[in-house]
Amino acid sequence: MEVLKMDNKGRGITYYNNKIVFINNALPSEDVDITLILDKKRYSIANVKNYIQKSKDRIKPKCPYFNNCGGCQLQHLSYKNQINYKFTTLKKEFNKIGIDIVNKIIFDKDFYYRNKLTLQVNNNIGLYSINSNDIVNIEKCIICDKLINEKIKYLKLIDTKKCQQIIIKSFNEQVMLVVIGDNDIILDQIIPYFDVVYVNSKKIKGDKLIANIGNIKYYISPNTFFQVNPYVTYKMYNHIKNLCINNNSKNVLDLYCGCGSISLFISKFVDYVYGIEINSQAIKDANDNKKLNKINNVSFECDDAGNITISNKFDTIIVDPPRSGLDKRIIKQILENKIANIIYVSCNPITLIRDLELLLNKYNIKDIQPFDMFPNTYHVECICHLILK
Ligand SMILES: C[S@@+](CC[C@H](N)C(=O)[O-])C[C@H]1O[C@@H](n2cnc3c(N)ncnc32)[C@H](O)[C@@H]1O
């Protein structure tokens, strides 16, 4: 089979009997024998059985688990080619709605960047394999930071029969372990190797970690969202800050604000920020973060962003929704209230483009800035700045 192109999930594409076939770990121009792993009416998914002809762009993946692990999809490309691939793919997606103003991707380091590792547990402790719920046993994960990697060896002290998932977070040389499993799991042997330990939501040792992005400090709890790549997050938050400064933002609404990370980062450069977030622990952290940084011109509220009433006192709305994109109720209200600036932070270009199609009725796109928040995976983060027509 000749691989014709790549899809937006980093898979090779070919056609067989008029049906699209997605091939894991296959690059354009490669000639491969395949094994079907899923055969549906309209598409199939395959693995490569044998490479007859390899692409000149193919490199040896640094990670020994790449061929089986579902965590990364692009380690068979150099980092330069990963960035080219993501840029071309994004441009094609935005072109579909007539947009041709995507900036070059901003990036930082390609390995040892992640501050969070989530491991699945059955008899093995590892990551889901490509296209299945089998677990690939891992002893290292080289996209995670070095301290996380140092701690993985201690996980074999955990009773896997009483555990379903393990999360390790690391910030400023401190490491948190979160074990999801039976409440009576005994962790005595492993506790000394971690600074903070939780079983489910129960605190076993320590309390929280403290992260910082630029000059702002943030408490990190076991079950709240925090950006996984601090190097690119710093660049991304600076970009948001600059958009606020350049557009003279004063009253800012930060929807899906998490632990207040963007609100606090931009607070010095605007008059006031209101943050809305559905996770009550994240709102508690946001209020603690406000105190920790001695910032007074922000307030936070726990609510479903779709439930709130957006007033026209805001000149700027920042939205940073999950992969599913914006709630339709929010889009309706933004359109009705004619807010001057929208800064849409998205980790999923597909839902971003879907939402932009509606917003473009009353807004023009001023700037689209992609960030490589997740090197070696197909994921990409984008900030889209829209201004009222
Ligand atoms: C991608 S994170 C962004 C967090 C934050 N802006 C940051 O940079 O760290 C999305 C956040 O939206 C929150 N969320 C999800 N659904 C929500 C909803 N319906 N209303 C408000 N917040 C929601 C999640 O809990 C999560 O904290």
The ligand as an SDF file (V2000), in Angstrom:
LIG
                    3D

 27 29  0  0  0  0  0  0  0  0999 V2000
   -8.3880   23.8050   29.1700 C   0  0  0  0  0  0  0  0  0  0  0  0
   -8.7510   24.0910   30.8710 S   0  0  0  0  0  0  0  0  0  0  0  0
   -8.2530   25.7690   30.9950 C   0  0  0  0  0  0  0  0  0  0  0  0
   -7.9300   26.2550   32.3770 C   0  0  0  0  0  0  0  0  0  0  0  0
   -7.1650   27.5580   32.4760 C   0  0  0  0  0  0  0  0  0  0  0  0
   -7.5990   28.5670   31.5610 N   0  0  0  0  0  0  0  0  0  0  0  0
   -5.6740   27.3330   32.3540 C   0  0  0  0  0  0  0  0  0  0  0  0
   -5.0330   27.8620   31.4240 O   0  0  0  0  0  0  0  0  0  0  0  0
   -5.1050   26.6290   33.2050 O   0  0  0  0  0  0  0  0  0  0  0  0
  -10.4690   24.1040   30.8570 C   0  0  0  0  0  0  0  0  0  0  0  0
  -11.1250   24.3430   32.1840 C   0  0  0  0  0  0  0  0  0  0  0  0
  -12.5320   24.4180   31.9700 O   0  0  0  0  0  0  0  0  0  0  0  0
  -13.2000   23.8470   33.0650 C   0  0  0  0  0  0  0  0  0  0  0  0
  -14.5790   23.5450   32.6020 N   0  0  0  0  0  0  0  0  0  0  0  0
  -14.9960   22.4680   31.9020 C   0  0  0  0  0  0  0  0  0  0  0  0
  -16.3030   22.5940   31.6110 N   0  0  0  0  0  0  0  0  0  0  0  0
  -16.7030   23.7790   32.1310 C   0  0  0  0  0  0  0  0  0  0  0  0
  -17.9480   24.4680   32.1400 C   0  0  0  0  0  0  0  0  0  0  0  0
  -19.0280   23.9620   31.5630 N   0  0  0  0  0  0  0  0  0  0  0  0
  -18.0070   25.6600   32.7610 N   0  0  0  0  0  0  0  0  0  0  0  0
  -16.9150   26.2120   33.3440 C   0  0  0  0  0  0  0  0  0  0  0  0
  -15.7080   25.5960   33.3690 N   0  0  0  0  0  0  0  0  0  0  0  0
  -15.6060   24.3980   32.7710 C   0  0  0  0  0  0  0  0  0  0  0  0
  -12.3410   22.6680   33.4530 C   0  0  0  0  0  0  0  0  0  0  0  0
  -12.5850   22.2750   34.7890 O   0  0  0  0  0  0  0  0  0  0  0  0
  -10.9360   23.2470   33.2380 C   0  0  0  0  0  0  0  0  0  0  0  0
  -10.4620   23.8310   34.4180 O   0  0  0  0  0  0  0  0  0  0  0  0
  1  2  1  0
  2  3  1  0
  2 10  1  0
  3  4  1  0
  4  5  1  0
  5  6  1  0
  5  7  1  0
  7  8  2  0
  7  9  1  0
 10 11  1  0
 11 12  1  0
 11 26  1  0
 12 13  1  0
 13 14  1  0
 13 24  1  0
 14 15  1  0
 14 23  1  0
 15 16  2  0
 16 17  1  0
 17 18  1  0
 17 23  2  0
 18 19  1  0
 18 20  2  0
 20 21  1  0
 21 22  2  0
 22 23  1  0
 24 25  1  0
 24 26  1  0
 26 27  1  0
M  CHG  2   2   1   9  -1
M  END
$$$$
